Amino acid sequence: MHCLSITYKKAPLKLRERLSFTLENKTQVEKHILSKGVKGCIIISTCNRTELYYSGQVSAIDEIENIIAKEKKISLCDLKRYIDIYSDDKAIRHLSYVVCGMDSMVVGEGEILRQVKEAYLKSLDSQTSNDELNIIFQGAISSAKAVRTITKISTTATSIGTLTASEVIKFINDKKSGNVLILGATGKMGNILVKNLYSKKNIKLIGTRREALVQSNNDKGIQWILHDRRYEYIPWADVVISATISPHYVLTREMVEKVLQENKSPKLFIDLAVPCDIDKDIKNLNNISMMDIDDFQYLSKENNHLKLKEMEKARLIIEDRIEEIRKAIYYNELSKDIIKIEKFIKKKGFPNVLYKLRKILTADEILRLLNCLKLMIKEES
């Protein structure tokens, strides 16, 4: 397996925006790559990373880079500047670190596990994965579950959603009470924000929905409005958060300036979307401050420090699991020829097979084989 990785560590937000994939788009590109002779392909796309894992020859990397550059209308030179490439054990290790949250902006965050599972299951459903990728992805997901159970790496994990909620609470507390408007409140990130802010008595929440739904008894902590009415509520809001999956701006400077002509109170705009939801020129308006997803990289450093001690435990678990993944891959390859091997041993006789192995294997390999056979005999007796 090989991996082409573009992440927040090297690539700026603008480039990551251009390289983001929807689930449908990812499937189209995966199938395009398969048509070039690659055996299996899985794309992971989040706000902080776009990674492509494939099973096939290392020589396919150049063709895949060309496909991505053409698909996303990015120059190949710009793309190559920010790509990290991992192969074989390093690719398995990298994926395991990613799924465990050890390669995340916020170490130990759990959202990445769900995102990787979703990407993998989509590829499985689209038949763009293969046996090798299935074994590796299932093994990496299993590793993540073990790490989360055995270590404390995730117990203090702070996701981008939680970090955002903390910033909102801090901003509101300075004013004693306040109003928060969440665009995309029914989405994944929006749900996290609502859960974190729902119970705060000094915060009033309004969330947008694309469809007209009746307010339910379960929505007592939040009022719902149609997305089309979002500009009406900006003067009311102290904090405006946008976390939609829109391909274009949902808030423009022209419209925000129009509804805030008499604004005198400080307002915080937070853009958590990739691509960006909020026109960056809005921050130049009076009494407006603005944050985007990259601003949380600094905020996450303090949190990450607390988890570094647990990372060594997690690494040991991952290394053990990588060994199991490699065994599973080799056994899967062996199982395809198991009938041929069985017939060969029966035809030649086991002593003759051992004699032939003596010529092929090193002394250490022969010793290991004999010890394995002795152990199997002992277990049976």
N, C-alpha and C positions, 0 to 999 in steps of 0.2 A: 504493500500500500504506500502511496505517496500523498503528500498534502501540500497545497498551495495556500498560504495563509497571509491575510492582510488584516491587521488589527490596529486598535487605538495606540499601541506602543510605538508605531512608526507612521501610520497613515493619518493625515489630518481629517477632521470631520467632513469637509467638503468632498474629499475623495471617497470616504466611506459611504456618504450619501449616494454618490453616483454608482457605487458598486453594490448597493443593496438589492436583494432579490425578494420578490413576493413568492409564495409557495408555487403559484402557477408558472411564473417566470423561471423559477429554479428547475422545475420539471422539464420545461422546454429545452433549457441549456444542457441539463444532464443527458437528455436523449440525443441532442446534437453531438455531444462529446462521445457518447456510446457509438454513434454512427461512424466515428473516426477510428474504431478498432479497440477502444478502451473497454475493459470487461465489466466494470462497475463504477458508479459515480454518485457521490452524495455531496450536496452543497449545504453549508450552514450559513445563515445570514441573520445577524443580529445588529443592534445599533453600534456595537463595539467591534464587530469582526465579520468578515466574509471569508469563509474557508471552503476549499474544494478538496475532497478526498476521493482518490480514484485507485482502482486496481488495474494494473497494466504495466507497460514498459516505462522506464524513466524517460525515454526519448519522446514520450507523448507530451511532456511538459511544455515544450515550445508551441505545439499545436493548440494546447489548452489555453495558454496565455494569449495567443492570437484570437481564439474564439471569444474569450472574456473581453479583451480590448475592443473587438468589433461590436460585440453585443452591447457594451456599456459606452461605446463611442469615446474611448479613452486612448490616448497614444500608448503604444506598446512600451515606449521608453519610460513614460510616467508610471505605468503599471509595474514594470520590473523594479523600479526604485523602491517600492514598498512591499514587495512579495518576499516572504520567507518560505523556503522549501524544506520539507522533512521527508525522509524515506525510511521504509522498513521499521526497525525498532524505534527509531526517533519519531516516526510518524505516529506509531501506536502510543508512545509515551506522551507526545504532545496532545493527542486527542484525549487521553486519560486525564491529563492536567486540566484541559479545557472543561471537560464534563464535571470534574470535581470542583470547579470554581477556582482552581489554583492559578489559572492564567487570566483571571478576570480583573477588571479595574478595582473591584471590591472583592478581595480574597475570600473565598468560601461562600459567595452568594449562590443561592439555590436556583435562581431563574434560568441559568444556562442549562441545567440538567433537563428542564422541561423543553427548552428550545431545541436542544440536540435530539431529544427523543422525538419531538414533533417532526424535525427535518428527516430523521432516519425512517420513521413510520411512513412519511409521505413518499420517500424514495422506494421503500418496500412496496407500497401500494402501487407506485408507478412502474415498478419492475426495473428500476435503474440501479439497484444494488446487486451484489452477487454474494456467493458463499463467503469469500474472504472478508468483505466489508461487513457482512452480517455477524460473523464471529467477532470481529474487532469491535464493532459498535456495541454489540450486546455485552461484550466483556468490559468495555469502558464504562457503560452505564451501570453494570454490576459493581465495578470498582467505586464509582461515585456513591452508590448506596452504602457500600461498606465503609468508605471514608466518613460519610455523614453520620453513620451509626457509631463507629468506634472512636473517632476523634472529636474534638470540640471546634473544629475548623469552621463549622457552619452555625454553631449555637450563638455566636456573636456576629454572625454575618449581617451586613447592612447592604441591602440592594439599592439600586439607584432610586427606586420608588420610596424606600424608607428614608434614604438620605434627603430626598426632595421634601418629604413630609416634615422632617426635622427642620429644614430651612424655612418652610412655611410657618411652622409653629413658632420658631424663633422670631420671624418677621412679625407675626400677629401678636405675640406676647409683648412686644415693644409698644403695641398700641392697645394692649389689654384685651381687645376683641376685634374680630374682623370677618370679612367675607371672602370666600374662595370660589372662583369659577373654574371648573375642570372641563376642558374640551376633550371629548373622547373618553368620558368617564366610564363607558361600558366596555372599553377595551381592556387588554391585559394589564398594561401599566396603570390605566385609569382606575381599575378595580383595586390595585394595590394602594393607590393614593387614597381612595375613598375609605378603605378599611383602616388605614392609618390615621385618618382625620375625622372619621365618622363619630367617634365618641368624645371629641373635644368640645366641651360645652361653650367655650368662648369663640367657636368657629361655626359660621353658617356656610353650608355647601350648596352650590347649584351645579348640576352636571348636564351636559348636552347629550341628546340622543338624536339619531338620524330619523327614527320613526316615532310616530305619536303613540305613546303608551300611557295608560291610566296610572296615576300615582297609587302605589299599593301600601298596605299597612307596614310592610317591611322596609319602606323607604322613608321612615319618619325623620331620619337624620340628614336627608338630602332631598332637595327639590329638583325636579327634572324639567328641562325646557327643550324645545326643538333646536337642532344645531343652527338652523337658519336665523334664529333670534339671538345668536351669541353677542353681536355688537350692542344690543340693547342693554346687556347686563355688565358691560365692561365698566361704566361709571360706578356701578354698585360695588364692584369687586375691589378688594385690596390686593389680592393675588390672583393672577390668571395663569393657569397651567394648561399647556396643550400637549396631548399625547395621542394624536390621531395617526392613521396610516394614509393620510391624504398625500397625493403626489405633488401638491402645490401649496402655497401659503393659505392658511385658514384665517390669518389675521394680517392685514396689510397696514402700513404706516398711514396711508391716506384715510382709510376708514376709521382707524383708532384715533387719529388726530381729530377727525370730524366729531366723534362722540365724546372726546375728552377736552373740548375747547376751554372749559372753565375748570379743569382739574387743578386742585391745589394740594391734594394729599398724596403722599408717596405710594407708588404702586410697584409691585414686583411681577414681572412676566417671566415664566419659566417654560422653556421649549425642550421637551424630552423626545421629540420625534426625529427620526432619520428616514427620509429627508426632512429638513427643518419645516416646521409649521408656521413660525412667526417671522415676519419681516424684521431683519436685524436693525433696520433704520428706526424702529420703534424706540429703541433705547436712547435715541437722541432727543426724544420729547421730554418736556419738563416733568420732573418728579418721577421719572420712570427708570427703574433699574431692571436688568435682564440677565438671565442665566440660561446656558444651554447644557447639553449633556456632557460636554468636555469639561465644564467647570467643576463637575463632581469628581473628577480625577484627583484633584488636590484634596477635596474633602474626605476622600476615601483612604488617604494615606495613613492617617492616625488610626483608623479602624483596622486597617491591614496589619499594622504593627502588632496588635494584640493576638493575631492569628499565626504569626511566624513560628512560634514555638510548636504549634500543632502540625505545621507543614512537614516536618521531618517524619513524624508518624505516618502522615498521609503518603509520603514518598515511598516508605517501606511497603505499605499496603499495595500501592500502585505497581511497584517492581515485582512483587509476588504475583499480582494479577497479570502483568505483562507476560511472565513466564507461562502462566496457564493459557493465555491467549495464543502464544506461539505454539504450544503443544496442540491446542485445538486446531490451529491452521494446518500443522504438519500431519496430524491424524486425519483431518478431512481429506488432504491430498492422498494419503496412504489408503484410505478407505475406498477410493475410486479404483484402486488396483488390488484390493485385498483378495479377490477370487483368483486373479492371475498369480499372486504370490503364493497362495495356498496350494494351487496346482503345481507350481514350480517346486515347492518344498516336498510335496508328495512324490513328484516324479524323480527328483534328484536325491531325496533322502536328507534328513536333517544334518547328519555328520558331514556330507559333502557341501552343504550350504555353509556350515560353519568353517569348513576348510577354505572355501572361496572368500568368505568374509575376512579370514586371516590375512589374505593377500591384499585386500582392499583397505581394511581399517588400520589405524595406528595402534600401538601397544596400549595406550591409555583407553582408546575406544573399545578394544577387545576386553580389557579388564572391566570396563563399565558394563558391557554387554553381559559378561559372565556373572557379575555381581547381581545384575537385574534378574537373570535367569534363576540364580540360586535363591534370591529373595522370593520369587514367584513360587518356586518348589516348596520353600519353607512355609509360605502362607497356605499352600494347599494341603500340607501334611498335618 
